[in-house]
Amino acid sequence: MKERVNALQVALNNEMKEHEFYLKNAERTKNPVGKAMFMQIGGEELEHYERLKQLHANWEKDKKWPATVPLKVKDTVIKSVLKDAAQKAPKTIKGDADDLKAIRTAIEFEGKGAEYYAKLREQVSDPQEKAFFNLLANIEHEHYVSLKDTEEYLTDPVSWFRKKENTGLDGA
């Protein structure tokens, strides 16, 4: 029981740190694609924080998985954010060294976040709890994949566009 509350406290701290990191970098970057990605993921991390805060409060009070707190989180729309932002941005603007450093830092902690929630999912038996941690693990993994895609875009936007535009030419 105490282990679960401690795990939730770690998750809360991580989600808030990530939220603040994304907002700081959204403000800093001049790259429209980086800005859009940082804003979107920052907002999603804040939502995760709020849900985990509800869950943590309930665990502290009732010592069990809450029956009444709605603990669903919205699915991520991160893939469409990258695609839309990239379509609107000039096709030749690369990210600067700070953008790439921020993206690579974010890739690292999103990967760790996905692993952390997957580990929590495996440690629980309640189906609702398992589903909740599975959802968070999947969303963090989607963030990871989208950030890898953003890294590729910021490194070489021309090749990124060529690769994305060619995906539909074979009729697939």
Order of alpha helices (4+ residues) and beta strands (2+ residues): alpha-alpha-alpha-alpha-alpha-alpha
